[in-house]
Structures are given as C-alpha cells and as structure tokens.
C-alpha cells in the first residue's frame, strides 16, 4: 500500500485512485480565487478529493461538495474527507455528472474541475486510468453544459485543461454564455512549450486577464511565483 501524500494541513491517500496527485490539481486549487467568498463549492470529478480539501483549507465555505463516478476513487475520497479537519463541511456524491445535474436543484457559488483529458493516442490498457484521464468519460461539452446549470448567476467556474484545447474549450463555453475572466498559462520551464491553461469562467462577457507561470528554473528548482502560489500546501516549500 502506498503512503498517503502529505500536505501541510491534510493528507491524501491515493492508492485506490487511478489518477494520482499531480501539479495540475495543486496549481488549480491554489490559483482559484476566493475573493467572492463562496459559500457553496462543487468539485467535479473529485478523484482523491484534493481540490475540495484545498478549498476547505483556504475558504470558510459551509458547503463543499464533490462528485466522483469511479467506485474506488469515490470511497477513497470519502475517507480523505473524513480524516481531514473539515469533514463536517465536505461531502462526496457517487454519481455521473449527468445524473447529478438532473437531480440537484441548488446552484454553487464556485465550481472547480480538473477534468479528464487526453486523446485516443495516449490510451493505455488500464481502463480505470483511461477513465480518469480521458475526455470520453466526461466530454468537455457535457462538463460545460452541466456547469452552466449548476453555477449561480454570479458564480465562477475554474478549470485546468491542456493549452492546446483552450480555444475550442472557450468556444464551447461561449455557447453556454460562459466567458473567461482570468487565464493562467503554464510552462514547465522557460524554454518549454505552454502545457496547461487554467481558466476562470463567469456569465459576464469581459476581456480576460491573461498571465503566465513558469514552474521550474531547473529540475526541482522552483520559480518564486510557483513557490509563492503553492507554499501553503507543499511540505517542502
């Protein structure tokens, strides 16, 4: 059994989850703005529950819900919530996004998601890992449609996607009246190509503020900006 991944204020067991803790989730959880003081938060495709746990650490939101379809990941997420200091504010639903969207009447002030992505070319023989990593399990169109129903009128939706998907994703979002307000482009190192886009969407049409973040100067030598963003979480920063 692998050891839990330890952060400064919580631990995450991940031995039963196909997708392990990665930089994408930690960056998204740290970058997402809580300036609007959301009282209700939803994490779509929770996996280990890391994003919901980060939101619990960073905010005073009374209601933090998570959604996970995979049986093992769901059970692990629930355990991670229960062993944290914020178990009374965290709840995980075991359902598909379509089922959840059809049944839930409430809307959320903040929705956050590190959705599955990668195209067929990257598929492995491990079905569970494929489901966690591939857009088939939760197509972007389905994700955006659900978010447009579940997000409160003044709410924010934060997502991390491959940089190569940014144009098509924002185009799909515009069809549901969701528009970027902030974008963060991420590179591994200064000379690396852009790898990820983190986008904050709202129902308000505006000119998005766009910034760039470089993670490392050299291997395991992190930039000031990256350290500043993630220092409340990683033990070694």
Buried (B, 14 or more C-beta within 10 A) or exposed (E): EEEBBEBEBBBBBBEBBBBBBEBBBBBBBBBBEBEEEBBBBBBBBBBBBBBBBBBBBBBEBEBBBBBBBBEEBBBBBBBBBEEBEBEEBBBBBBBBBEEBBEEBEEBBBBBBBBBBBBEEEEBEEEEBBBBBBBBEBBBBBBBBBBBBEBBBEEBBBBBBBBBBBBEEBBEBBBEBEBBBBBBBBBBBEEEEEBBBBBBBBBBEEEEEEEEEBBBBEEEEEBBEEBEEBBEBBBEEE
